[in-house]
């Protein structure tokens, strides 16, 4: 009825109804809508989806004879175009069986209801025409990276989902118990096992694919797994075609300490990729190394055009080894910056009173005071990679601690770029004080 053009009467007779009226009564009783209304505007309805009667996920047992698959697993990178994902979500489950065990306690989200609804959705991207509740009918498991989730698989906090991928322009009705999200175009790595005997090989194929994923070496590629919040991984399960994990990746991030030789990369970043999201604030991260006296002297002379004066000051600081920190690169292009230095190298009388970065040299503490990430790379782990490099190098250099200064004021200023509290907490920092709307976070290294 949904996809074809045959008359409703012919369909009714084909399926054993004695009249158009009998078919209409039965259809409306079952689905709450008449056949003619449904044909004009197909809405999601709970179909009686065929479930494999020998489902080993539900039975929780191994294969008959525990046969071992010997087929190779194909590994390749793909760019998946933008699409939508219609799904239900669970933050507590761990695996397909556990997912449906927990979902059956949620009204209207049990396996039969959800699979039936998804089966009725028109235009599923992965629908191969199957009427089973698997990837052949377009239904897939997914894992959305979410800090509020639990780190079951690969130690990545995530929420488990079940749903279907749809075209980016999908505008059909959304079942009340489901969520619809936009998934932007992005890059993924695919681990694909070919057809297998469901009853005899399901568990062993799963173990084999999991082992390959766990041992995969990105050394000869320009990629790494992307665990950024919001990225989504897919699991396709269709024994007649494949067992397929699709996990998000990103270009590898290279971190380099700022040196005079990298000054061109530094200014290329600040002048072409930093602050390119309509932020009214522009700088070269030079102010934090200046005393109030230096600041007043420099900018009193350049009231009308402070930009060139800022650049000249940054050039001087880099050449003299005063401005220190780390640049992040992707594909040889600088896309991120972290200002990090010995606390003793920041002025005891800074330009701003709410920047308590200075500490005596005998404290042996390194400060992390500012991050700036290109808008195209925010939320992709760049700040985390920069902070981790600071920690690694500080420990190797004999520092006792790394200290961060995230801002917690209600209204953030354009120059509030020290990174959020959560960034430091994830790296093992603990709060030691709060001063002038700044939280002082410390990670002991010795």
C-alpha positions in Angstrom: 0.0 0.0 0.0 2.8 2.4 0.9 5.1 1.9 -2.1 2.9 0.4 -4.8 0.0 1.7 -7.0 -2.4 -1.3 -6.9 -5.9 -0.5 -5.8 -6.9 -1.0 -2.2 -9.6 -3.5 -3.3 -7.1 -5.7 -5.1 -4.8 -5.7 -2.1 -7.7 -6.5 0.2 -8.7 -9.5 -2.0 -5.1 -10.7 -2.2 -4.9 -10.9 1.6 -8.1 -12.8 2.1 -10.6 -10.0 2.9 -14.1 -10.4 1.5 -14.7 -6.7 0.8 -13.2 -3.3 0.8 -15.2 -2.5 3.9 -13.9 -5.5 5.8 -10.3 -4.6 5.0 -10.8 -0.9 6.0 -12.4 -2.0 9.4 -9.5 -4.4 10.2 -6.8 -1.9 9.1 -8.2 1.0 11.1 -8.7 -1.2 14.2 -5.1 -2.3 14.0 -3.3 0.9 13.0 -5.8 3.7 14.0 -6.0 5.0 10.4 -7.9 4.0 7.3 -6.1 2.5 4.3 -6.9 5.4 2.1 -5.6 7.9 4.7 -2.5 5.9 5.1 -1.8 5.8 1.4 -2.2 9.6 1.1 0.1 10.2 4.1 2.0 7.1 5.4 2.7 7.5 9.1 4.8 5.2 11.2 2.7 2.2 12.4 3.7 -0.9 14.3 4.1 -3.7 11.8 4.4 -7.3 12.8 8.1 -7.6 11.9 9.5 -11.0 11.4 11.9 -11.9 14.3 14.4 -14.7 13.8 13.0 -17.4 16.2 16.5 -18.7 17.0 17.9 -15.4 18.2 21.2 -16.1 20.1 21.3 -12.6 21.4 18.1 -13.2 23.3 19.0 -16.8 24.3 22.5 -15.8 25.4 24.2 -18.9 24.2 27.0 -19.7 21.8 26.8 -21.2 18.3 26.0 -24.8 17.6 29.3 -26.5 17.5 31.1 -23.2 18.0 32.3 -23.1 14.4 35.1 -20.6 13.8 35.0 -18.2 10.9 38.2 -18.0 8.8 37.1 -15.3 6.4 39.2 -12.2 6.3 37.9 -8.9 7.6 38.0 -5.9 5.2 39.1 -2.6 6.7 38.6 0.6 4.8 37.9 4.3 5.3 34.8 6.0 4.0 33.2 9.4 4.0 29.5 9.0 4.9 27.3 11.9 3.6 25.1 13.9 5.9 21.9 12.1 6.9 19.4 11.9 9.7 19.1 9.1 12.4 15.7 8.1 13.8 16.2 6.2 17.0 15.6 5.3 20.6 18.4 5.7 23.2 19.6 4.0 26.4 22.3 5.3 28.7 22.5 2.2 30.9 22.6 -0.8 28.5 25.6 -2.8 27.4 24.9 -4.7 24.2 22.0 -5.7 22.1 20.5 -8.2 24.6 20.8 -5.8 27.5 19.5 -2.9 25.4 16.2 -4.6 24.7 15.9 -6.0 28.2 16.0 -2.4 29.5 13.9 -1.0 26.8 11.0 -3.4 27.5 10.5 -1.5 30.8 10.0 1.8 28.9 6.4 2.3 27.7 6.1 1.8 23.9 9.8 1.1 23.5 9.9 -2.7 23.6 11.6 -4.6 20.7 8.4 -5.6 18.9 7.0 -2.1 18.9 10.1 -0.3 17.9 11.1 -2.8 15.2 7.6 -2.7 13.8 7.5 1.1 13.7 10.9 1.3 12.0 9.9 -1.3 9.5 7.0 1.0 8.4 9.2 4.0 7.9 9.6 4.8 4.2 12.9 5.8 2.7 15.4 4.1 5.0 18.9 4.4 3.6 20.0 0.9 4.4 16.8 -1.0 3.6 17.6 -4.0 1.4 14.0 -5.2 1.4 14.2 -7.7 4.3 11.3 -8.1 6.6 13.5 -9.2 9.5 14.5 -6.9 12.3 18.1 -6.5 11.1 20.2 -4.4 8.9 18.6 -5.9 5.8 15.5 -3.9 6.6 17.6 -0.8 7.4 17.5 -1.3 11.2 20.9 -0.8 13.0 22.5 -0.4 16.4 24.4 2.8 17.0 26.6 4.2 19.7 26.6 8.0 20.3 29.6 9.3 22.1 28.2 11.1 25.1 29.9 12.3 28.3 26.7 11.4 30.3 26.9 7.8 29.1 28.8 4.8 30.5 32.2 3.8 29.2 31.4 0.1 28.5 32.9 -0.4 25.0 36.5 0.7 24.3 36.2 2.8 27.5 34.3 5.5 25.6 31.3 7.0 27.4 28.4 6.5 25.1 24.6 5.9 24.8 23.4 2.8 22.9 20.7 3.4 20.2 18.6 1.5 17.8 17.1 3.0 14.7 17.3 3.8 11.0 19.3 6.2 8.9 17.2 8.5 6.7 17.9 11.1 4.0 19.0 14.5 5.2 15.7 16.0 3.8 13.5 13.5 5.5 10.3 15.3 6.6 8.0 12.4 7.5 6.3 12.0 10.8 8.4 11.1 13.8 7.0 8.5 16.3 6.5 10.2 19.7 8.8 7.8 21.5 11.7 8.3 19.1 14.4 10.9 18.5 15.6 12.4 15.2 19.0 13.9 14.9 21.1 15.3 12.1 24.4 13.5 11.4 26.8 15.7 9.4 29.1 14.4 6.7 32.1 12.8 8.3 34.9 10.2 7.9 34.7 6.7 9.3 36.6 3.4 9.4 34.7 0.2 8.5 35.5 -3.3 9.8 33.5 -5.6 7.7 33.1 -9.4 7.8 31.3 -11.1 4.9 28.3 -13.5 5.1 28.2 -16.0 7.8 26.1 -18.8 9.3 24.0 -17.1 11.9 23.3 -20.1 14.0 26.8 -21.5 14.0 29.1 -18.5 13.6 27.5 -15.4 15.2 29.5 -15.4 18.4 32.8 -16.3 16.8 32.4 -13.6 14.2 31.7 -11.0 16.9 34.9 -12.1 18.8 37.0 -12.0 15.6 35.8 -8.5 14.6 36.3 -7.2 18.2 39.8 -8.5 18.2 40.7 -6.8 14.9 39.3 -3.5 16.1 41.2 -3.7 19.4 44.5 -4.4 17.6 44.1 -2.1 14.7 47.2 0.1 14.2 46.7 3.6 12.7 50.5 4.1 12.3 50.4 3.9 8.5 47.4 6.1 8.1 46.6 9.8 8.8 43.7 8.9 11.0 42.8 8.0 14.6 39.5 7.0 16.3 37.4 10.1 17.0 35.9 9.9 20.5 34.5 13.4 20.5 31.1 13.9 22.0 28.3 13.6 19.4 30.2 11.3 17.0 28.2 8.2 16.2 29.3 4.6 15.5 27.1 2.1 13.6 26.7 -1.6 13.8 25.2 -3.5 10.8 24.1 -7.0 11.4 22.8 -8.9 8.3 24.1 -12.5 8.3 23.3 -13.0 4.6 25.5 -10.0 3.7 27.9 -8.9 6.5 28.7 -8.1 10.1 29.9 -4.5 9.9 31.2 -2.0 12.5 31.5 1.6 11.3 33.5 3.8 13.8 34.1 7.6 13.5 37.7 8.7 12.8 39.4 12.1 12.4 42.7 13.2 11.0 45.5 12.6 13.4 46.6 15.6 15.5 50.3 16.5 15.7 51.4 18.6 18.6 54.6 20.8 18.5 56.1 23.1 21.1 56.2 26.7 19.8 59.7 27.8 18.7 61.0 30.8 16.7 61.2 28.4 13.7 57.4 27.9 13.9 56.4 31.6 14.2 55.1 31.6 10.6 52.7 28.7 11.5 51.7 30.6 14.7 50.7 33.8 12.9 49.1 31.8 10.0 46.9 30.2 12.6 46.0 33.4 14.5 45.4 35.4 11.3 43.5 32.8 9.2 41.9 30.2 11.4 41.6 31.5 15.0 38.6 33.6 15.9 36.9 32.9 12.5 33.4 32.4 14.1 32.4 36.1 14.2 34.1 36.7 17.6 34.8 40.4 17.9 38.0 39.7 19.8 41.4 39.3 18.2 44.7 38.8 19.8 48.1 37.0 19.5 48.0 35.6 23.0 50.7 38.2 23.8 49.0 40.1 26.7 49.4 37.4 29.4 53.2 37.7 29.2 53.1 41.5 29.6 53.2 43.6 32.8 50.8 46.5 33.3 53.5 48.9 32.6 54.6 47.2 29.3 50.9 47.0 28.2 50.3 50.7 28.8 53.5 51.8 27.1 52.8 49.6 24.1 49.1 50.4 23.5 49.3 54.1 24.5 51.4 54.5 21.4 49.0 52.5 19.2 45.6 53.6 20.3 44.3 54.0 16.8 45.7 50.8 15.4 46.6 48.2 18.0 46.7 45.2 15.7 50.2 45.7 14.3 51.5 46.5 17.8 50.0 43.2 19.1 51.7 41.3 16.3 55.0 43.0 16.9 54.8 42.2 20.6 54.1 38.6 19.9 56.9 38.4 17.4 59.3 39.8 20.0 58.1 37.4 22.7 58.5 34.3 20.4 61.9 35.4 19.3 63.0 35.9 22.9 61.5 32.7 24.2 59.0 34.5 26.4 55.8 33.3 24.7 55.6 29.5 25.1 53.1 26.9 24.4 52.0 24.3 21.8 50.6 24.3 18.3 48.2 21.6 17.0 48.4 20.5 13.4 46.2 18.5 11.1 47.5 17.7 7.6 50.5 20.1 8.2 48.2 23.0 9.0 48.1 24.7 12.4 44.6 24.5 13.8 45.0 25.0 17.6 47.1 26.7 20.2 47.7 26.3 24.0 49.6 28.9 26.0 51.6 26.9 28.6 54.7 28.0 30.5 56.5 27.9 33.8 54.3 29.9 36.3 57.4 31.9 37.2 57.6 33.3 33.7 54.3 35.1 33.9 54.4 38.6 35.4 53.7 39.0 39.1 51.8 42.2 38.2 49.7 41.1 35.2 47.6 43.3 33.0 44.4 41.8 34.4 43.8 41.4 38.1 41.9 38.1 37.6 44.8 36.2 36.0 46.7 34.6 39.0 49.1 32.8 36.8 52.4 33.7 38.5 54.0 31.5 41.2 57.6 31.4 42.4 60.1 29.3 40.5 60.6 27.0 43.4 57.0 25.9 43.1 58.0 24.0 39.9 54.6 24.3 38.4 53.6 24.7 34.8 50.5 26.9 34.0 48.0 26.2 31.2 46.3 29.6 30.7 44.7 29.7 27.2 43.3 27.6 24.4 42.3 28.7 20.9 41.0 26.1 18.5 39.9 26.7 14.9 36.0 26.5 14.8 36.2 23.7 12.3 38.0 21.5 14.8 36.3 22.3 18.0 34.8 19.4 19.8 37.2 17.0 18.1 39.7 16.4 20.9 42.2 19.1 20.0 42.2 20.8 23.4 42.5 17.4 25.1 45.5 16.5 22.9 47.2 19.8 23.7 46.6 19.5 27.4 47.9 15.9 27.4 51.1 17.1 25.7 51.6 19.8 28.3 51.2 17.2 31.1 53.6 14.7 29.4 56.3 17.3 28.8 55.9 18.9 32.2 56.4 15.5 33.9 59.5 14.8 31.7 60.9 18.2 32.6 60.6 17.6 36.3 57.7 19.8 37.2 55.7 18.9 40.3 52.3 19.9 38.9 50.4 21.5 36.1 47.9 24.2 37.0 44.9 25.4 34.9 42.6 28.4 35.4 39.1 27.8 33.8 36.6 30.6 34.1 33.2 30.1 35.8 31.6 33.5 35.5 28.0 33.6 34.3 28.6 35.8 31.3 31.7 34.8 29.5 34.0 37.4 27.9 35.4 36.9 24.4 38.9 36.4 25.9 37.8 33.6 28.3 39.7 30.9 26.6 41.3 28.7 29.3 39.1 25.7 28.6 36.1 24.4 30.6 36.4 22.8 34.0 35.4 19.4 32.5 38.5 19.4 30.3 40.7 19.5 33.3 38.7 17.1 35.3 38.9 14.5 32.5 42.7 14.8 32.6 42.8 14.2 36.4 43.0 17.8 37.7 41.4 18.6 41.0 40.0 22.0 42.2 42.3 23.7 44.8 40.8 27.2 44.9 38.4 29.6 43.3 39.4 33.2 42.8 37.9 36.1 40.9 35.5 33.9 39.0 38.3 31.5 38.1 38.6 27.9 39.3 42.2 26.9 40.0 42.7 23.3 38.9 45.9 21.3 39.8 47.3 18.0 38.6 50.2 16.6 40.7 52.9 15.0 38.6 55.3 13.6 41.3 
